[in-house]
Amino acid sequence: RKEVEQDPGPFNVPEGATVAFNCTYSNSASQSFFWYRQDCRKEPKLLMSVYSSGNEDGRFTAQLNRASQYISLLIRDSKLSDSATYLCVVNMNTGFQKLVFGTGTRLLVSP
Amino acid sequence: AAGVIQSPRHLIKEKRETATLKCYPIPRHDTVYWYQQGPGQDPQFLISFYEKMQSDKGSIPDRFSAQQFSDYHSELNMSSLELGDSALYFCASSLTSTAFNYGYTFGSGTRLTVV
């Protein structure tokens, strides 16, 4: 079983739709959590960090449930430019920092 | 702002050849990481260095080795290349004191094709 699991999708949504991605992680000692965005053949880029209290950045809202070891990302009012792969990432602090990636969820936003 | 610089961007090698990938982290970042991403796969952690010392090791084959130099740049050396080594290789860097909240910054990657 992978340490970080995501639904690979693809999620096909029209512009303006709201879409939610979920992610579960297996290591309860995980320290911090992120959503990264990766465009085709490009490097992963940090979208946002995820905090227990939940956090919002414009159209994006991230939520963390430590008890259920579950992370979510909500995208409101989807834009064409949101089409990408969204990677759920967990920081396994094993003395040193180590990011472990989920397999990613692909989002396709159509006109 | 300076980013993580990787070279070369693309590399084509034949089976059993060797390859060297280079990474220049963001200035003042104390940790460098190497990841391998195969087609349709998530990035897999290979190895990391903290202040020029190896700090963690992941699924790095014995045919691969890496080091970090006094100027903090890092090199990933790959020998006896196999077709399955064809992948995107990302280098990332971070500052330990901020990685908890801000994760890592990735370079643009080196696309290695083994033929």
Interface residues (C-beta under 8 A of the other chain):
Chain A: Q31 S32 F34 Y36 R41 K42 E43 P44 K45 L46 S49 L87 V89 N91 N93 T94 F96 Q97 K98 L99 V100 F101 G102 T103 G104
Chain B: T31 Y33 Q41 D42 P43 Q44 F45 S48 Y50 S55 D56 G58 L88 F90 A92 S94 T96 A99 F100 N101 Y102 G103 Y104 T105 F106 G107 S108 G109 R111
